[in-house]
Amino acid sequence: MIKTPYNMTGASLEFVTYIIDDINYYEFDCSEVECPEPMINAMAGLKNITQLNERLVMIGLQEPAGLYPRINKDFSWEVKEIENDLFKITFKKIDSNSNSSNFDNDSCS
């Protein structure tokens, strides 16, 4: 797998992209930043996930619990605890026609 830098619209952190089994992944690491950076970048990434063969991967110190209720009609997610007490959250679009999430509010509260 080759990770390539990706210019994610609206993001303030670096993103990379890679392909595994015909799935396009966009990944960012927010483990070294504080609120509101994780939310800003999660919302930027999710806003750009429009196809069923795309995923957003977020690496962070904790789960973005405040994000889940905002996106649960359009996205599902899987959480794995990985090395160094970090979390890897992989978001997936539920339906390519579903667009009810509001990406304008990227605050942590």
VEXROLO-913970 format. One record per atom (N, C-alpha, C): x, y, z; atom name. Coordinates in steps of 0.2 Angstrom, whole numbers, plus 5000, padded with zeros to 4 digits. Layout:
<sites>
SITE    xx    yy    zz  atom
SITE     X     Y     Z    CA
...
</sites>
This chain:
<sites>
SITE    xx    yy    zz  atom
SITE  5004  4994  5000     N
SITE  5000  5000  5000    CA
SITE  5004  5006  5000     C
SITE  5003  5011  4996     N
SITE  5007  5017  4995    CA
SITE  5002  5023  4997     C
SITE  5004  5026  5002     N
SITE  5000  5032  5005    CA
SITE  5003  5038  5001     C
SITE  4998  5042  4998     N
SITE  5000  5048  4995    CA
SITE  4997  5054  4998     C
SITE  5001  5060  4999     N
SITE  4997  5066  5001    CA
SITE  4991  5068  4997     C
SITE  4986  5070  5001     N
SITE  4980  5072  4998    CA
SITE  4978  5079  5000     C
SITE  4976  5084  4996     N
SITE  4974  5090  4998    CA
SITE  4966  5090  4999     C
SITE  4964  5089  5005     N
SITE  4957  5089  5007    CA
SITE  4954  5096  5008     C
SITE  4949  5097  5004     N
SITE  4946  5104  5004    CA
SITE  4944  5105  5012     C
SITE  4945  5111  5014     N
SITE  4943  5113  5021    CA
SITE  4947  5110  5027     C
SITE  4952  5106  5026     N
SITE  4956  5103  5031    CA
SITE  4961  5107  5033     C
SITE  4963  5106  5040     N
SITE  4969  5110  5042    CA
SITE  4975  5105  5044     C
SITE  4973  5099  5043     N
SITE  4979  5094  5045    CA
SITE  4980  5091  5038     C
SITE  4986  5087  5038     N
SITE  4988  5083  5032    CA
SITE  4984  5077  5031     C
SITE  4982  5076  5025     N
SITE  4978  5070  5024    CA
SITE  4982  5065  5019     C
SITE  4981  5059  5019     N
SITE  4984  5054  5014    CA
SITE  4979  5050  5011     C
SITE  4980  5048  5005     N
SITE  4975  5043  5002    CA
SITE  4979  5037  5000     C
SITE  4975  5031  5000     N
SITE  4978  5025  4998    CA
SITE  4972  5021  4996     C
SITE  4973  5015  4992     N
SITE  4968  5011  4990    CA
SITE  4969  5004  4992     C
SITE  4964  5000  4995     N
SITE  4965  4993  4997    CA
SITE  4958  4990  4995     C
SITE  4959  4985  4991     N
SITE  4953  4981  4988    CA
SITE  4948  4985  4985     C
SITE  4950  4990  4980     N
SITE  4946  4994  4977    CA
SITE  4942  4999  4981     C
SITE  4944  5000  4987     N
SITE  4941  5005  4992    CA
SITE  4946  5011  4992     C
SITE  4944  5017  4991     N
SITE  4948  5023  4992    CA
SITE  4948  5026  4999     C
SITE  4954  5026  5002     N
SITE  4954  5028  5009    CA
SITE  4957  5035  5009     C
SITE  4954  5039  5014     N
SITE  4957  5046  5015    CA
SITE  4958  5046  5023     C
SITE  4964  5047  5025     N
SITE  4966  5047  5032    CA
SITE  4970  5053  5034     C
SITE  4968  5054  5041     N
SITE  4972  5060  5044    CA
SITE  4973  5058  5051     C
SITE  4978  5061  5054     N
SITE  4980  5059  5061    CA
SITE  4979  5066  5065     C
SITE  4974  5065  5070     N
SITE  4973  5071  5074    CA
SITE  4975  5070  5082     C
SITE  4980  5065  5082     N
SITE  4982  5063  5089    CA
SITE  4986  5068  5093     C
SITE  4989  5073  5089     N
SITE  4993  5078  5092    CA
SITE  4990  5085  5092     C
SITE  4984  5086  5091     N
SITE  4981  5092  5091    CA
SITE  4975  5092  5096     C
SITE  4972  5098  5098     N
SITE  4967  5099  5102    CA
SITE  4961  5101  5099     C
SITE  4955  5101  5102     N
SITE  4949  5103  5100    CA
SITE  4950  5111  5098     C
SITE  4947  5113  5092     N
SITE  4942  5110  5087    CA
SITE  4945  5106  5081     C
SITE  4952  5105  5081     N
SITE  4955  5102  5075    CA
SITE  4953  5095  5073     C
SITE  4952  5091  5078     N
SITE  4949  5084  5076    CA
SITE  4942  5085  5072     C
SITE  4938  5089  5075     N
SITE  4931  5090  5072    CA
SITE  4931  5093  5065     C
SITE  4935  5098  5065     N
SITE  4936  5102  5059    CA
SITE  4938  5097  5053     C
SITE  4943  5093  5054     N
SITE  4946  5089  5049    CA
SITE  4941  5083  5048     C
SITE  4938  5080  5053     N
SITE  4933  5075  5052    CA
SITE  4927  5077  5048     C
SITE  4925  5083  5049     N
SITE  4919  5086  5045    CA
SITE  4922  5087  5038     C
SITE  4928  5090  5037     N
SITE  4930  5091  5030    CA
SITE  4931  5085  5026     C
SITE  4933  5080  5030     N
SITE  4934  5073  5026    CA
SITE  4927  5070  5025     C
SITE  4923  5070  5029     N
SITE  4916  5067  5028    CA
SITE  4912  5070  5023     C
SITE  4913  5077  5022     N
SITE  4910  5081  5017    CA
SITE  4912  5078  5010     C
SITE  4918  5076  5010     N
SITE  4921  5074  5003    CA
SITE  4920  5067  5002     C
SITE  4917  5063  5007     N
SITE  4915  5056  5005    CA
SITE  4908  5055  5002     C
SITE  4908  5054  4996     N
SITE  4902  5054  4993    CA
SITE  4900  5047  4989     C
SITE  4905  5043  4989     N
SITE  4904  5037  4985    CA
SITE  4904  5031  4990     C
SITE  4901  5025  4989     N
SITE  4901  5020  4993    CA
SITE  4908  5016  4994     C
SITE  4912  5017  4989     N
SITE  4919  5014  4989    CA
SITE  4924  5019  4992     C
SITE  4922  5024  4996     N
SITE  4927  5028  4999    CA
SITE  4926  5028  5007     C
SITE  4931  5029  5010     N
SITE  4931  5028  5018    CA
SITE  4936  5034  5020     C
SITE  4934  5036  5026     N
SITE  4938  5041  5030    CA
SITE  4941  5038  5036     C
SITE  4947  5039  5037     N
SITE  4950  5036  5043    CA
SITE  4953  5041  5047     C
SITE  4951  5041  5053     N
SITE  4953  5046  5058    CA
SITE  4957  5043  5064     C
SITE  4963  5045  5065     N
SITE  4967  5042  5070    CA
SITE  4968  5048  5076     C
SITE  4965  5046  5082     N
SITE  4965  5051  5087    CA
SITE  4966  5048  5094     C
SITE  4966  5052  5099     N
SITE  4967  5050  5106    CA
SITE  4960  5048  5109     C
SITE  4955  5050  5106     N
SITE  4948  5047  5109    CA
SITE  4943  5047  5103     C
SITE  4938  5044  5104     N
SITE  4932  5044  5099    CA
SITE  4929  5051  5099     C
SITE  4927  5053  5093     N
SITE  4923  5059  5092    CA
SITE  4916  5058  5094     C
SITE  4914  5057  5100     N
SITE  4907  5056  5102    CA
SITE  4902  5061  5100     C
SITE  4904  5067  5100     N
SITE  4900  5073  5098    CA
SITE  4899  5073  5091     C
SITE  4903  5069  5087     N
SITE  4902  5069  5080    CA
SITE  4896  5064  5078     C
SITE  4896  5058  5081     N
SITE  4892  5053  5079    CA
SITE  4885  5055  5078     C
SITE  4881  5058  5083     N
SITE  4874  5060  5082    CA
SITE  4873  5064  5076     C
SITE  4878  5068  5074     N
SITE  4878  5073  5068    CA
SITE  4878  5069  5061     C
SITE  4880  5063  5061     N
SITE  4881  5060  5055    CA
SITE  4878  5053  5054     C
SITE  4875  5051  5059     N
SITE  4872  5044  5060    CA
SITE  4867  5042  5054     C
SITE  4864  5047  5051     N
SITE  4859  5045  5046    CA
SITE  4863  5044  5039     C
SITE  4869  5046  5038     N
SITE  4873  5046  5032    CA
SITE  4879  5041  5032     C
SITE  4882  5040  5038     N
SITE  4888  5036  5039    CA
SITE  4887  5031  5044     C
SITE  4891  5026  5043     N
SITE  4892  5021  5049    CA
SITE  4900  5021  5050     C
SITE  4902  5018  5056     N
SITE  4909  5019  5058    CA
SITE  4911  5013  5062     C
SITE  4917  5011  5061     N
SITE  4920  5006  5065    CA
SITE  4926  5009  5069     C
SITE  4926  5007  5075     N
SITE  4931  5009  5080    CA
SITE  4936  5004  5082     C
SITE  4943  5005  5081     N
SITE  4948  5000  5084    CA
SITE  4953  5004  5088     C
SITE  4954  5001  5094     N
SITE  4960  5004  5098    CA
SITE  4966  5001  5095     C
SITE  4971  5005  5094     N
SITE  4977  5003  5091    CA
SITE  4983  5005  5095     C
SITE  4989  5004  5093     N
SITE  4995  5005  5097    CA
SITE  4995  5012  5100     C
SITE  4998  5013  5106     N
SITE  4999  5019  5110    CA
SITE  4993  5022  5112     C
SITE  4988  5018  5114     N
SITE  4982  5021  5116    CA
SITE  4978  5025  5111     C
SITE  4979  5024  5105     N
SITE  4975  5028  5100    CA
SITE  4969  5024  5097     C
SITE  4965  5028  5094     N
SITE  4959  5025  5091    CA
SITE  4959  5026  5084     C
SITE  4957  5021  5080     N
SITE  4957  5022  5073    CA
SITE  4949  5021  5071     C
SITE  4946  5026  5069     N
SITE  4939  5026  5067    CA
SITE  4939  5027  5059     C
SITE  4935  5022  5057     N
SITE  4934  5022  5049    CA
SITE  4927  5023  5048     C
SITE  4926  5028  5044     N
SITE  4919  5030  5042    CA
SITE  4917  5028  5035     C
SITE  4911  5026  5034     N
SITE  4909  5023  5028    CA
SITE  4902  5026  5026     C
SITE  4901  5029  5020     N
SITE  4894  5031  5018    CA
SITE  4889  5026  5018     C
SITE  4883  5027  5021     N
SITE  4878  5021  5021    CA
SITE  4875  5021  5014     C
SITE  4873  5026  5011     N
SITE  4869  5026  5005    CA
SITE  4872  5032  5001     C
SITE  4874  5031  4995     N
SITE  4876  5037  4991    CA
SITE  4871  5043  4990     C
SITE  4865  5041  4991     N
SITE  4860  5046  4990    CA
SITE  4858  5050  4996     C
SITE  4860  5048  5002     N
SITE  4859  5051  5008    CA
SITE  4863  5056  5010     C
SITE  4860  5062  5011     N
SITE  4864  5068  5012    CA
SITE  4861  5073  5017     C
SITE  4859  5070  5023     N
SITE  4856  5074  5028    CA
SITE  4861  5077  5033     C
SITE  4867  5075  5033     N
SITE  4872  5078  5038    CA
SITE  4873  5085  5036     C
SITE  4874  5089  5042     N
SITE  4875  5096  5041    CA
SITE  4883  5097  5043     C
SITE  4887  5099  5038     N
SITE  4894  5100  5039    CA
SITE  4896  5107  5041     C
SITE  4891  5111  5042     N
SITE  4893  5118  5043    CA
SITE  4895  5119  5050     C
SITE  4893  5115  5055     N
SITE  4895  5116  5062    CA
SITE  4900  5111  5064     C
SITE  4907  5114  5064     N
SITE  4912  5109  5065    CA
SITE  4915  5111  5072     C
SITE  4911  5113  5076     N
SITE  4914  5115  5083    CA
SITE  4913  5108  5087     C
SITE  4917  5108  5093     N
SITE  4917  5102  5097    CA
SITE  4911  5101  5101     C
SITE  4908  5107  5103     N
SITE  4902  5106  5107    CA
SITE  4895  5105  5104     C
</sites>
